[in-house]
Structures are given as structure tokens and as C-alpha cells.
Amino acid sequence: MELMAKAERGMAEQYVERGTFPNGQSYDSIKNNRLAGRVEWNPRDEDVPLLVVDGNFLFYYDKFFSIFSRWT
């Protein structure tokens, strides 16, 4: 039971925050200086893997690194 509770807490945590600037432009940012996800195969381009974060955000490496570079 302890392992199940730990897994549920980990899956409930959100790592990416989506927002909108006053001018209407949207942005993604990393919350609480933490990020977790998985790498998956990209059916559109086998040379560029996808990063799955929060279970529903799909990032191409270039989008992820643009978020990451603003954070560092």
C-alpha cells in the first residue's frame, strides 16, 4: 500500500505550468524547479524523440530546451 500511495502522489504532481501573458501570448514554465517525464518514440520524425511531461504535455526536444534555457 505504501508503494501505491507514493506512486499516486508522484503522478498527481504537475511539473509544467501553462499561462498567458497580458498580450495574449501563451507560455510554459517549470514549476518548483523540478521536472519529471519520459522519452517516447515520435511517429512523425523518428530522429526527434518526444518528451512526455505531466502525462499530457508532449514536447519536442527544441521546445523543451527553449523552456529549460529560460529557466537556467
All heavy atoms as a GROMACS GRO file, in nm:
protein
  601
    1MET      N    1   0.081  -0.120   0.000
    1MET     CA    2   0.000   0.000   0.000
    1MET      C    3   0.086   0.126   0.000
    1MET      O    4   0.049   0.226  -0.059
    1MET     CB    5  -0.093   0.000   0.122
    1MET     CG    6  -0.196  -0.110   0.120
    1MET     SD    7  -0.293  -0.109  -0.030
    1MET     CE    8  -0.426  -0.007   0.016
    2GLU      N    9   0.199   0.121   0.066
    2GLU     CA   10   0.286   0.237   0.073
    2GLU      C   11   0.339   0.273  -0.066
    2GLU      O   12   0.346   0.391  -0.102
    2GLU     CB   13   0.403   0.207   0.167
    2GLU     CG   14   0.466   0.329   0.226
    2GLU     CD   15   0.567   0.292   0.332
    2GLU    OE1   16   0.532   0.217   0.426
    2GLU    OE2   17   0.680   0.338   0.318
    3LEU      N   18   0.376   0.173  -0.145
    3LEU     CA   19   0.425   0.198  -0.280
    3LEU      C   20   0.316   0.259  -0.368
    3LEU      O   21   0.342   0.351  -0.445
    3LEU     CB   22   0.477   0.068  -0.342
    3LEU     CG   23   0.531   0.078  -0.484
    3LEU    CD1   24   0.647   0.178  -0.490
    3LEU    CD2   25   0.577  -0.058  -0.532
    4MET      N   26   0.195   0.211  -0.355
    4MET     CA   27   0.084   0.266  -0.434
    4MET      C   28   0.060   0.412  -0.398
    4MET      O   29   0.039   0.496  -0.485
    4MET     CB   30  -0.044   0.184  -0.410
    4MET     CG   31  -0.038   0.045  -0.466
    4MET     SD   32  -0.034   0.047  -0.646
    4MET     CE   33  -0.200   0.094  -0.679
    5ALA      N   34   0.065   0.445  -0.270
    5ALA     CA   35   0.045   0.584  -0.227
    5ALA      C   36   0.155   0.673  -0.282
    5ALA      O   37   0.129   0.785  -0.327
    5ALA     CB   38   0.039   0.592  -0.075
    6LYS      N   39   0.278   0.626  -0.279
    6LYS     CA   40   0.390   0.703  -0.332
    6LYS      C   41   0.375   0.726  -0.482
    6LYS      O   42   0.398   0.836  -0.532
    6LYS     CB   43   0.521   0.630  -0.303
    6LYS     CG   44   0.643   0.707  -0.344
    6LYS     CD   45   0.770   0.633  -0.305
    6LYS     CE   46   0.893   0.711  -0.346
    6LYS     NZ   47   1.016   0.645  -0.309
    7ALA      N   48   0.334   0.623  -0.555
    7ALA     CA   49   0.313   0.636  -0.700
    7ALA      C   50   0.201   0.735  -0.730
    7ALA      O   51   0.212   0.818  -0.820
    7ALA     CB   52   0.282   0.501  -0.761
    8GLU      N   53   0.094   0.730  -0.655
    8GLU     CA   54  -0.018   0.822  -0.676
    8GLU      C   55   0.022   0.966  -0.648
    8GLU      O   56  -0.016   1.057  -0.721
    8GLU     CB   57  -0.137   0.782  -0.589
    8GLU     CG   58  -0.206   0.658  -0.639
    8GLU     CD   59  -0.316   0.608  -0.545
    8GLU    OE1   60  -0.339   0.672  -0.440
    8GLU    OE2   61  -0.376   0.506  -0.578
    9ARG      N   62   0.101   0.988  -0.544
    9ARG     CA   63   0.149   1.124  -0.516
    9ARG      C   64   0.238   1.175  -0.628
    9ARG      O   65   0.228   1.291  -0.670
    9ARG     CB   66   0.227   1.127  -0.384
    9ARG     CG   67   0.141   1.124  -0.260
    9ARG     CD   68   0.222   1.156  -0.136
    9ARG     NE   69   0.343   1.077  -0.120
    9ARG     CZ   70   0.351   0.958  -0.059
    9ARG    NH1   71   0.241   0.904  -0.009
    9ARG    NH2   72   0.466   0.895  -0.049
   10GLY      N   73   0.324   1.089  -0.679
   10GLY     CA   74   0.413   1.128  -0.788
   10GLY      C   75   0.338   1.161  -0.915
   10GLY      O   76   0.372   1.255  -0.988
   11MET      N   77   0.234   1.084  -0.945
   11MET     CA   78   0.156   1.110  -1.066
   11MET      C   79   0.069   1.233  -1.052
   11MET      O   80   0.032   1.296  -1.152
   11MET     CB   81   0.071   0.989  -1.101
   11MET     CG   82   0.153   0.872  -1.151
   11MET     SD   83   0.054   0.734  -1.209
   11MET     CE   84  -0.017   0.673  -1.058
   12ALA      N   85   0.035   1.271  -0.930
   12ALA     CA   86  -0.052   1.386  -0.908
   12ALA      C   87   0.024   1.518  -0.922
   12ALA      O   88  -0.036   1.622  -0.944
   12ALA     CB   89  -0.116   1.378  -0.770
   13GLU      N   90   0.156   1.514  -0.909
   13GLU     CA   91   0.234   1.638  -0.916
   13GLU      C   92   0.241   1.689  -1.059
   13GLU      O   93   0.264   1.614  -1.152
   13GLU     CB   94   0.376   1.612  -0.864
   13GLU     CG   95   0.458   1.738  -0.856
   13GLU     CD   96   0.592   1.717  -0.787
   13GLU    OE1   97   0.617   1.608  -0.735
   13GLU    OE2   98   0.670   1.811  -0.786
   14GLN      N   99   0.220   1.819  -1.074
   14GLN     CA  100   0.229   1.883  -1.205
   14GLN      C  101   0.362   1.957  -1.213
   14GLN      O  102   0.397   2.030  -1.121
   14GLN     CB  103   0.114   1.982  -1.224
   14GLN     CG  104  -0.022   1.918  -1.223
   14GLN     CD  105  -0.044   1.832  -1.346
   14GLN    OE1  106  -0.032   1.880  -1.457
   14GLN    NE2  107  -0.075   1.706  -1.326
   15TYR      N  108   0.436   1.938  -1.320
   15TYR     CA  109   0.569   1.995  -1.334
   15TYR      C  110   0.574   2.116  -1.426
   15TYR      O  111   0.667   2.194  -1.418
   15TYR     CB  112   0.666   1.888  -1.386
   15TYR     CG  113   0.681   1.773  -1.291
   15TYR    CD1  114   0.612   1.654  -1.311
   15TYR    CD2  115   0.763   1.783  -1.180
   15TYR    CE1  116   0.626   1.549  -1.223
   15TYR    CE2  117   0.778   1.678  -1.092
   15TYR     CZ  118   0.708   1.561  -1.114
   15TYR     OH  119   0.721   1.457  -1.027
   16VAL      N  120   0.478   2.129  -1.515
   16VAL     CA  121   0.478   2.239  -1.611
   16VAL      C  122   0.354   2.324  -1.588
   16VAL      O  123   0.244   2.273  -1.572
   16VAL     CB  124   0.481   2.186  -1.757
   16VAL    CG1  125   0.470   2.301  -1.856
   16VAL    CG2  126   0.607   2.106  -1.781
   17GLU      N  127   0.376   2.454  -1.584
   17GLU     CA  128   0.266   2.547  -1.566
   17GLU      C  129   0.244   2.622  -1.697
   17GLU      O  130   0.339   2.674  -1.755
   17GLU     CB  131   0.302   2.645  -1.455
   17GLU     CG  132   0.200   2.751  -1.431
   17GLU     CD  133   0.242   2.842  -1.318
   17GLU    OE1  134   0.351   2.903  -1.327
   17GLU    OE2  135   0.166   2.852  -1.222
   18ARG      N  136   0.122   2.622  -1.743
   18ARG     CA  137   0.088   2.698  -1.864
   18ARG      C  138   0.021   2.827  -1.821
   18ARG      O  139  -0.058   2.829  -1.728
   18ARG     CB  140  -0.009   2.619  -1.951
   18ARG     CG  141   0.059   2.511  -2.028
   18ARG     CD  142  -0.023   2.474  -2.147
   18ARG     NE  143   0.071   2.422  -2.246
   18ARG     CZ  144   0.036   2.344  -2.343
   18ARG    NH1  145  -0.087   2.311  -2.360
   18ARG    NH2  146   0.127   2.302  -2.429
   19GLY      N  147   0.055   2.933  -1.892
   19GLY     CA  148  -0.005   3.062  -1.861
   19GLY      C  149  -0.015   3.148  -1.985
   19GLY      O  150   0.025   3.108  -2.095
   20THR      N  151  -0.068   3.267  -1.967
   20THR     CA  152  -0.085   3.361  -2.077
   20THR      C  153  -0.038   3.498  -2.031
   20THR      O  154  -0.078   3.545  -1.924
   20THR     CB  155  -0.233   3.368  -2.121
   20THR    OG1  156  -0.278   3.237  -2.150
   20THR    CG2  157  -0.250   3.455  -2.242
   21PHE      N  158   0.045   3.560  -2.111
   21PHE     CA  159   0.088   3.697  -2.084
   21PHE      C  160  -0.029   3.792  -2.110
   21PHE      O  161  -0.124   3.757  -2.181
   21PHE     CB  162   0.206   3.734  -2.175
   21PHE     CG  163   0.332   3.661  -2.143
   21PHE    CD1  164   0.386   3.571  -2.234
   21PHE    CD2  165   0.399   3.680  -2.023
   21PHE    CE1  166   0.503   3.503  -2.207
   21PHE    CE2  167   0.517   3.613  -1.994
   21PHE     CZ  168   0.569   3.525  -2.087
   22PRO      N  169  -0.022   3.915  -2.056
   22PRO     CA  170  -0.129   4.012  -2.079
   22PRO      C  171  -0.156   4.040  -2.228
   22PRO      O  172  -0.268   4.074  -2.265
   22PRO     CB  173  -0.079   4.139  -2.008
   22PRO     CG  174   0.011   4.088  -1.901
   22PRO     CD  175   0.076   3.966  -1.960
   23ASN      N  176  -0.055   4.022  -2.313
   23ASN     CA  177  -0.076   4.047  -2.456
   23ASN      C  178  -0.139   3.928  -2.529
   23ASN      O  179  -0.157   3.931  -2.650
   23ASN     CB  180   0.056   4.085  -2.523
   23ASN     CG  181   0.156   3.970  -2.527
   23ASN    OD1  182   0.130   3.862  -2.477
   23ASN    ND2  183   0.271   3.995  -2.585
   24GLY      N  184  -0.169   3.819  -2.454
   24GLY     CA  185  -0.235   3.703  -2.514
   24GLY      C  186  -0.142   3.591  -2.553
   24GLY      O  187  -0.186   3.482  -2.586
   25GLN      N  188  -0.011   3.613  -2.551
   25GLN     CA  189   0.085   3.509  -2.586
   25GLN      C  190   0.092   3.406  -2.474
   25GLN      O  191   0.099   3.440  -2.356
   25GLN     CB  192   0.224   3.571  -2.607
   25GLN     CG  193   0.330   3.472  -2.644
   25GLN     CD  194   0.466   3.538  -2.659
   25GLN    OE1  195   0.481   3.659  -2.642
   25GLN    NE2  196   0.565   3.458  -2.690
   26SER      N  197   0.091   3.279  -2.511
   26SER     CA  198   0.097   3.174  -2.410
   26SER      C  199   0.242   3.136  -2.380
   26SER      O  200   0.332   3.161  -2.460
   26SER     CB  201   0.019   3.051  -2.456
   26SER     OG  202   0.078   2.997  -2.570
   27TYR      N  203   0.262   3.077  -2.262
   27TYR     CA  204   0.397   3.033  -2.223
   27TYR      C  205   0.385   2.906  -2.138
   27TYR      O  206   0.280   2.877  -2.082
   27TYR     CB  207   0.470   3.141  -2.145
   27TYR     CG  208   0.409   3.174  -2.010
   27TYR    CD1  209   0.445   3.102  -1.896
   27TYR    CD2  210   0.316   3.275  -1.996
   27TYR    CE1  211   0.389   3.130  -1.773
   27TYR    CE2  212   0.260   3.304  -1.875
   27TYR     CZ  213   0.297   3.232  -1.763
   27TYR     OH  214   0.239   3.260  -1.642
   28ASP      N  215   0.495   2.832  -2.131
   28ASP     CA  216   0.509   2.716  -2.044
   28ASP      C  217   0.628   2.742  -1.954
   28ASP      O  218   0.730   2.794  -2.000
   28ASP     CB  219   0.537   2.588  -2.124
   28ASP     CG  220   0.424   2.553  -2.217
   28ASP    OD1  221   0.308   2.560  -2.175
   28ASP    OD2  222   0.452   2.517  -2.333
   29SER      N  223   0.616   2.708  -1.827
   29SER     CA  224   0.730   2.723  -1.736
   29SER      C  225   0.737   2.604  -1.642
   29SER      O  226   0.638   2.536  -1.616
   29SER     CB  227   0.722   2.854  -1.658
   29SER     OG  228   0.610   2.853  -1.572
   30ILE      N  229   0.857   2.579  -1.589
   30ILE     CA  230   0.880   2.468  -1.497
   30ILE      C  231   0.844   2.514  -1.357
   30ILE      O  232   0.891   2.618  -1.311
   30ILE     CB  233   1.027   2.422  -1.505
   30ILE    CG1  234   1.058   2.372  -1.645
   30ILE    CG2  235   1.055   2.314  -1.401
   30ILE    CD1  236   1.204   2.346  -1.670
   31LYS      N  237   0.763   2.435  -1.286
   31LYS     CA  238   0.720   2.470  -1.151
   31LYS      C  239   0.815   2.409  -1.048
   31LYS      O  240   0.861   2.296  -1.064
   31LYS     CB  241   0.579   2.416  -1.125
   31LYS     CG  242   0.471   2.482  -1.205
   31LYS     CD  243   0.338   2.416  -1.192
   31LYS     CE  244   0.290   2.403  -1.051
   31LYS     NZ  245   0.157   2.345  -1.041
   32ASN      N  246   0.843   2.483  -0.943
   32ASN     CA  247   0.917   2.435  -0.826
   32ASN      C  248   1.054   2.376  -0.858
   32ASN      O  249   1.102   2.288  -0.786
   32ASN     CB  250   0.834   2.332  -0.749
   32ASN     CG  251   0.701   2.388  -0.704
   32ASN    OD1  252   0.692   2.503  -0.665
   32ASN    ND2  253   0.597   2.308  -0.712
   33ASN      N  254   1.114   2.419  -0.967
   33ASN     CA  255   1.249   2.374  -1.005
   33ASN      C  256   1.260   2.222  -1.017
   33ASN      O  257   1.365   2.164  -0.990
   33ASN     CB  258   1.354   2.425  -0.905
   33ASN     CG  259   1.362   2.575  -0.904
   33ASN    OD1  260   1.338   2.640  -1.005
   33ASN    ND2  261   1.394   2.631  -0.790
   34ARG      N  262   1.152   2.156  -1.053
   34ARG     CA  263   1.151   2.010  -1.070
   34ARG      C  264   1.083   1.975  -1.201
   34ARG      O  265   0.989   2.042  -1.244
   34ARG     CB  266   1.073   1.943  -0.957
   34ARG     CG  267   1.136   1.952  -0.822
   34ARG     CD  268   1.045   1.898  -0.714
   34ARG     NE  269   0.972   1.779  -0.757
   34ARG     CZ  270   0.997   1.656  -0.716
   34ARG    NH1  271   1.094   1.634  -0.632
   34ARG    NH2  272   0.924   1.555  -0.758
   35LEU      N  273   1.131   1.867  -1.260
   35LEU     CA  274   1.070   1.820  -1.384
   35LEU      C  275   1.089   1.669  -1.393
   35LEU      O  276   1.197   1.618  -1.364
   35LEU     CB  277   1.136   1.887  -1.505
   35LEU     CG  278   1.074   1.858  -1.640
   35LEU    CD1  279   0.936   1.921  -1.649
   35LEU    CD2  280   1.162   1.912  -1.751
   36ALA      N  281   0.984   1.599  -1.428
   36ALA     CA  282   0.991   1.454  -1.447
   36ALA      C  283   0.904   1.418  -1.565
   36ALA      O  284   0.804   1.483  -1.593
   36ALA     CB  285   0.944   1.381  -1.321
   37GLY      N  286   0.943   1.316  -1.636
   37GLY     CA  287   0.866   1.272  -1.752
   37GLY      C  288   0.932   1.151  -1.814
   37GLY      O  289   1.012   1.082  -1.750
   38ARG      N  290   0.899   1.126  -1.937
   38ARG     CA  291   0.958   1.011  -2.007
   38ARG      C  292   0.981   1.047  -2.153
   38ARG      O  293   0.920   1.138  -2.207
   38ARG     CB  294   0.869   0.889  -1.993
   38ARG     CG  295   0.735   0.901  -2.060
   38ARG     CD  296   0.648   0.776  -2.034
   38ARG     NE  297   0.526   0.784  -2.108
   38ARG     CZ  298   0.417   0.846  -2.066
   38ARG    NH1  299   0.416   0.907  -1.950
   38ARG    NH2  300   0.309   0.848  -2.141
   39VAL      N  301   1.071   0.972  -2.214
   39VAL     CA  302   1.103   0.990  -2.356
   39VAL      C  303   1.028   0.884  -2.434
   39VAL      O  304   1.029   0.766  -2.396
   39VAL     CB  305   1.255   0.977  -2.379
   39VAL    CG1  306   1.288   0.992  -2.527
   39VAL    CG2  307   1.330   1.079  -2.296
   40GLU      N  308   0.960   0.925  -2.540
   40GLU     CA  309   0.884   0.831  -2.624
   40GLU      C  310   0.923   0.846  -2.770
   40GLU      O  311   0.976   0.948  -2.812
   40GLU     CB  312   0.734   0.855  -2.609
   40GLU     CG  313   0.679   0.811  -2.477
   40GLU     CD  314   0.528   0.804  -2.478
   40GLU    OE1  315   0.463   0.835  -2.581
   40GLU    OE2  316   0.473   0.769  -2.374
   41TRP      N  317   0.891   0.745  -2.845
   41TRP     CA  318   0.914   0.743  -2.989
   41TRP      C  319   0.821   0.843  -3.055
   41TRP      O  320   0.704   0.859  -3.018
   41TRP     CB  321   0.890   0.602  -3.040
   41TRP     CG  322   0.898   0.589  -3.188
   41TRP    CD1  323   1.012   0.593  -3.263
   41TRP    CD2  324   0.791   0.568  -3.280
   41TRP    NE1  325   0.981   0.576  -3.395
   41TRP    CE2  326   0.845   0.561  -3.408
   41TRP    CE3  327   0.654   0.556  -3.265
   41TRP    CZ2  328   0.768   0.542  -3.521
   41TRP    CZ3  329   0.577   0.537  -3.377
   41TRP    CH2  330   0.635   0.530  -3.504
   42ASN      N  331   0.872   0.912  -3.154
   42ASN     CA  332   0.795   1.012  -3.227
   42ASN      C  333   0.753   0.952  -3.361
   42ASN      O  334   0.836   0.930  -3.448
   42ASN     CB  335   0.882   1.136  -3.249
   42ASN     CG  336   0.810   1.248  -3.321
   42ASN    OD1  337   0.699   1.231  -3.370
   42ASN    ND2  338   0.875   1.362  -3.329
   43PRO      N  339   0.625   0.928  -3.382
   43PRO     CA  340   0.580   0.867  -3.508
   43PRO      C  341   0.598   0.959  -3.629
   43PRO      O  342   0.605   0.912  -3.742
   43PRO     CB  343   0.433   0.836  -3.484
   43PRO     CG  344   0.391   0.928  -3.377
   43PRO     CD  345   0.513   0.953  -3.292
   44ARG      N  346   0.606   1.091  -3.608
   44ARG     CA  347   0.621   1.185  -3.719
   44ARG      C  348   0.766   1.201  -3.765
   44ARG      O  349   0.791   1.234  -3.879
   44ARG     CB  350   0.566   1.321  -3.680
   44ARG     CG  351   0.416   1.317  -3.661
   44ARG     CD  352   0.363   1.455  -3.642
   44ARG     NE  353   0.220   1.450  -3.618
   44ARG     CZ  354   0.152   1.540  -3.555
   44ARG    NH1  355   0.214   1.646  -3.507
   44ARG    NH2  356   0.023   1.527  -3.538
   45ASP      N  357   0.860   1.184  -3.672
   45ASP     CA  358   1.001   1.201  -3.705
   45ASP      C  359   1.083   1.110  -3.613
   45ASP      O  360   1.104   1.142  -3.496
   45ASP     CB  361   1.043   1.347  -3.686
   45ASP     CG  362   1.186   1.374  -3.732
   45ASP    OD1  363   1.260   1.277  -3.761
   45ASP    OD2  364   1.223   1.491  -3.739
   46GLU      N  365   1.129   0.998  -3.666
   46GLU     CA  366   1.199   0.900  -3.585
   46GLU      C  367   1.330   0.952  -3.527
   46GLU      O  368   1.382   0.897  -3.431
   46GLU     CB  369   1.225   0.774  -3.666
   46GLU     CG  370   1.099   0.701  -3.705
   46GLU     CD  371   1.126   0.579  -3.790
   46GLU    OE1  372   1.243   0.547  -3.818
   46GLU    OE2  373   1.027   0.513  -3.827
   47ASP      N  374   1.385   1.059  -3.584
   47ASP     CA  375   1.511   1.114  -3.536
   47ASP      C  376   1.494   1.211  -3.419
   47ASP      O  377   1.592   1.249  -3.355
   47ASP     CB  378   1.584   1.186  -3.649
   47ASP     CG  379   1.627   1.091  -3.759
   47ASP    OD1  380   1.656   0.973  -3.727
   47ASP    OD2  381   1.632   1.133  -3.876
   48VAL      N  382   1.371   1.254  -3.392
   48VAL     CA  383   1.345   1.351  -3.285
   48VAL      C  384   1.246   1.290  -3.186
   48VAL      O  385   1.126   1.285  -3.213
   48VAL     CB  386   1.286   1.483  -3.342
   48VAL    CG1  387   1.261   1.583  -3.232
   48VAL    CG2  388   1.378   1.540  -3.448
   49PRO      N  389   1.295   1.243  -3.071
   49PRO     CA  390   1.204   1.182  -2.974
   49PRO      C  391   1.113   1.286  -2.909
   49PRO      O  392   1.140   1.406  -2.912
   49PRO     CB  393   1.298   1.119  -2.871
   49PRO     CG  394   1.429   1.182  -2.892
   49PRO     CD  395   1.433   1.237  -3.029
   50LEU      N  396   1.004   1.238  -2.850
   50LEU     CA  397   0.911   1.324  -2.778
   50LEU      C  398   0.937   1.313  -2.629
   50LEU      O  399   0.971   1.206  -2.579
   50LEU     CB  400   0.767   1.281  -2.804
   50LEU     CG  401   0.714   1.299  -2.945
   50LEU    CD1  402   0.575   1.237  -2.956
   50LEU    CD2  403   0.708   1.445  -2.982
   51LEU      N  404   0.917   1.422  -2.558
   51LEU     CA  405   0.922   1.421  -2.412
   51LEU      C  406   0.780   1.434  -2.361
   51LEU      O  407   0.708   1.527  -2.399
   51LEU     CB  408   1.007   1.537  -2.360
   51LEU     CG  409   1.153   1.537  -2.403
   51LEU    CD1  410   1.220   1.666  -2.358
   51LEU    CD2  411   1.225   1.418  -2.345
   52VAL      N  412   0.740   1.342  -2.276
   52VAL     CA  413   0.605   1.346  -2.218
   52VAL      C  414   0.619   1.391  -2.073
   52VAL      O  415   0.690   1.329  -1.994
   52VAL     CB  416   0.538   1.209  -2.225
   52VAL    CG1  417   0.400   1.213  -2.161
   52VAL    CG2  418   0.530   1.160  -2.368
   53VAL      N  419   0.555   1.501  -2.040
   53VAL     CA  420   0.560   1.558  -1.906
   53VAL      C  421   0.417   1.580  -1.860
   53VAL      O  422   0.332   1.623  -1.938
   53VAL     CB  423   0.638   1.692  -1.906
   53VAL    CG1  424   0.641   1.752  -1.767
   53VAL    CG2  425   0.778   1.671  -1.960
   54ASP      N  426   0.390   1.550  -1.736
   54ASP     CA  427   0.256   1.563  -1.677
   54ASP      C  428   0.154   1.473  -1.745
   54ASP      O  429   0.034   1.496  -1.736
   54ASP     CB  430   0.206   1.708  -1.681
   54ASP     CG  431   0.284   1.800  -1.590
   54ASP    OD1  432   0.359   1.749  -1.504
   54ASP    OD2  433   0.271   1.922  -1.605
   55GLY      N  434   0.200   1.373  -1.815
   55GLY     CA  435   0.110   1.276  -1.876
   55GLY      C  436   0.038   1.325  -2.000
   55GLY      O  437  -0.015   1.247  -2.075
   56ASN      N  438   0.034   1.454  -2.024
   56ASN     CA  439  -0.039   1.502  -2.141
   56ASN      C  440   0.033   1.609  -2.220
   56ASN      O  441  -0.009   1.642  -2.328
   56ASN     CB  442  -0.179   1.553  -2.101
   56ASN     CG  443  -0.173   1.664  -2.002
   56ASN    OD1  444  -0.067   1.699  -1.953
   56ASN    ND2  445  -0.287   1.720  -1.968
   57PHE      N  446   0.142   1.663  -2.168
   57PHE     CA  447   0.217   1.760  -2.246
   57PHE      C  448   0.319   1.684  -2.330
   57PHE      O  449   0.401   1.612  -2.277
   57PHE     CB  450   0.292   1.860  -2.157
   57PHE     CG  451   0.202   1.957  -2.088
   57PHE    CD1  452   0.173   1.942  -1.955
   57PHE    CD2  453   0.148   2.062  -2.157
   57PHE    CE1  454   0.090   2.032  -1.890
   57PHE    CE2  455   0.066   2.152  -2.094
   57PHE     CZ  456   0.037   2.137  -1.960
   58LEU      N  457   0.314   1.701  -2.460
   58LEU     CA  458   0.412   1.640  -2.547
   58LEU      C  459   0.504   1.749  -2.598
   58LEU      O  460   0.460   1.845  -2.659
   58LEU     CB  461   0.344   1.570  -2.665
   58LEU     CG  462   0.254   1.452  -2.628
   58LEU    CD1  463   0.185   1.398  -2.752
   58LEU    CD2  464   0.335   1.343  -2.562
   59PHE      N  465   0.631   1.734  -2.571
   59PHE     CA  466   0.730   1.834  -2.611
   59PHE      C  467   0.827   1.773  -2.709
   59PHE      O  468   0.874   1.661  -2.690
   59PHE     CB  469   0.811   1.884  -2.490
   59PHE     CG  470   0.731   1.961  -2.392
   59PHE    CD1  471   0.685   1.902  -2.277
   59PHE    CD2  472   0.701   2.094  -2.416
   59PHE    CE1  473   0.612   1.975  -2.186
   59PHE    CE2  474   0.628   2.167  -2.325
   59PHE     CZ  475   0.583   2.107  -2.210
   60TYR      N  476   0.859   1.846  -2.812
   60TYR     CA  477   0.974   1.811  -2.894
   60TYR      C  478   1.096   1.864  -2.821
   60TYR      O  479   1.086   1.958  -2.743
   60TYR     CB  480   0.963   1.874  -3.033
   60TYR     CG  481   0.852   1.815  -3.115
   60TYR    CD1  482   0.731   1.880  -3.129
   60TYR    CD2  483   0.870   1.693  -3.180
   60TYR    CE1  484   0.628   1.824  -3.204
   60TYR    CE2  485   0.768   1.636  -3.255
   60TYR     CZ  486   0.649   1.703  -3.266
   60TYR     OH  487   0.548   1.647  -3.340
   61TYR      N  488   1.210   1.806  -2.844
   61TYR     CA  489   1.331   1.849  -2.775
   61TYR      C  490   1.354   2.000  -2.787
   61TYR      O  491   1.389   2.065  -2.691
   61TYR     CB  492   1.454   1.775  -2.827
   61TYR     CG  493   1.484   1.647  -2.756
   61TYR    CD1  494   1.546   1.543  -2.823
   61TYR    CD2  495   1.454   1.628  -2.623
   61TYR    CE1  496   1.574   1.424  -2.759
   61TYR    CE2  497   1.482   1.510  -2.558
   61TYR     CZ  498   1.543   1.408  -2.627
   61TYR     OH  499   1.572   1.291  -2.564
   62ASP      N  500   1.331   2.058  -2.905
   62ASP     CA  501   1.358   2.200  -2.921
   62ASP      C  502   1.269   2.285  -2.831
   62ASP      O  503   1.314   2.382  -2.772
   62ASP     CB  504   1.347   2.243  -3.067
   62ASP     CG  505   1.210   2.216  -3.127
   62ASP    OD1  506   1.132   2.138  -3.070
   62ASP    OD2  507   1.183   2.272  -3.234
   63LYS      N  508   1.142   2.249  -2.816
   63LYS     CA  509   1.052   2.324  -2.727
   63LYS      C  510   1.094   2.306  -2.582
   63LYS      O  511   1.099   2.402  -2.506
   63LYS     CB  512   0.908   2.279  -2.745
   63LYS     CG  513   0.814   2.358  -2.657
   63LYS     CD  514   0.671   2.336  -2.696
   63LYS     CE  515   0.580   2.401  -2.596
   63LYS     NZ  516   0.524   2.523  -2.637
   64PHE      N  517   1.132   2.185  -2.544
   64PHE     CA  518   1.176   2.161  -2.407
   64PHE      C  519   1.299   2.245  -2.375
   64PHE      O  520   1.306   2.311  -2.271
   64PHE     CB  521   1.208   2.014  -2.385
   64PHE     CG  522   1.279   1.987  -2.256
   64PHE    CD1  523   1.210   1.992  -2.137
   64PHE    CD2  524   1.414   1.961  -2.255
   64PHE    CE1  525   1.276   1.970  -2.017
   64PHE    CE2  526   1.480   1.938  -2.136
   64PHE     CZ  527   1.410   1.943  -2.017
   65PHE      N  528   1.398   2.246  -2.464
   65PHE     CA  529   1.519   2.320  -2.436
   65PHE      C  530   1.497   2.470  -2.439
   65PHE      O  531   1.567   2.545  -2.371
   65PHE     CB  532   1.633   2.276  -2.529
   65PHE     CG  533   1.689   2.144  -2.488
   65PHE    CD1  534   1.675   2.034  -2.570
   65PHE    CD2  535   1.752   2.127  -2.366
   65PHE    CE1  536   1.725   1.910  -2.532
   65PHE    CE2  537   1.802   2.005  -2.326
   65PHE     CZ  538   1.788   1.896  -2.409
   66SER      N  539   1.398   2.519  -2.512
   66SER     CA  540   1.369   2.662  -2.506
   66SER      C  541   1.310   2.697  -2.369
   66SER      O  542   1.340   2.801  -2.313
   66SER     CB  543   1.276   2.705  -2.618
   66SER     OG  544   1.145   2.660  -2.596
   67ILE      N  545   1.228   2.609  -2.313
   67ILE     CA  546   1.175   2.630  -2.178
   67ILE      C  547   1.290   2.620  -2.078
   67ILE      O  548   1.305   2.704  -1.989
   67ILE     CB  549   1.068   2.525  -2.143
   67ILE    CG1  550   0.945   2.542  -2.230
   67ILE    CG2  551   1.029   2.532  -1.995
   67ILE    CD1  552   0.846   2.428  -2.218
   68PHE      N  553   1.373   2.518  -2.092
   68PHE     CA  554   1.482   2.494  -1.999
   68PHE      C  555   1.584   2.607  -2.001
   68PHE      O  556   1.633   2.648  -1.895
   68PHE     CB  557   1.550   2.361  -2.033
   68PHE     CG  558   1.654   2.319  -1.934
   68PHE    CD1  559   1.618   2.274  -1.809
   68PHE    CD2  560   1.787   2.325  -1.968
   68PHE    CE1  561   1.712   2.237  -1.716
   68PHE    CE2  562   1.884   2.286  -1.878
   68PHE     CZ  563   1.847   2.243  -1.751
   69SER      N  564   1.614   2.662  -2.117
   69SER     CA  565   1.714   2.768  -2.125
   69SER      C  566   1.666   2.895  -2.056
   69SER      O  567   1.746   2.970  -2.001
   69SER     CB  568   1.750   2.796  -2.270
   69SER     OG  569   1.640   2.850  -2.339
   70ARG      N  570   1.537   2.922  -2.055
   70ARG     CA  571   1.485   3.039  -1.983
   70ARG      C  572   1.491   3.017  -1.833
   70ARG      O  573   1.499   3.109  -1.754
   70ARG     CB  574   1.340   3.067  -2.023
   70ARG     CG  575   1.331   3.127  -2.163
   70ARG     CD  576   1.189   3.152  -2.198
   70ARG     NE  577   1.135   3.025  -2.244
   70ARG     CZ  578   1.010   3.003  -2.274
   70ARG    NH1  579   0.922   3.097  -2.260
   70ARG    NH2  580   0.970   2.886  -2.319
   71TRP      N  581   1.484   2.891  -1.791
   71TRP     CA  582   1.481   2.857  -1.651
   71TRP      C  583   1.620   2.862  -1.588
   71TRP      O  584   1.634   2.895  -1.471
   71TRP     CB  585   1.420   2.718  -1.638
   71TRP     CG  586   1.418   2.664  -1.500
   71TRP    CD1  587   1.341   2.705  -1.396
   71TRP    CD2  588   1.496   2.555  -1.449
   71TRP    NE1  589   1.366   2.629  -1.285
   71TRP    CE2  590   1.461   2.536  -1.316
   71TRP    CE3  591   1.592   2.472  -1.507
   71TRP    CZ2  592   1.518   2.438  -1.238
   71TRP    CZ3  593   1.648   2.374  -1.428
   71TRP    CH2  594   1.611   2.357  -1.296
   72THR      N  595   1.724   2.830  -1.664
   72THR     CA  596   1.859   2.824  -1.606
   72THR      C  597   1.923   2.958  -1.596
   72THR      O  598   1.888   3.055  -1.653
   72THR     CB  599   1.950   2.732  -1.691
   72THR    OG1  600   1.953   2.781  -1.825
   72THR    CG2  601   1.902   2.591  -1.685
   0.00000   0.00000   0.00000
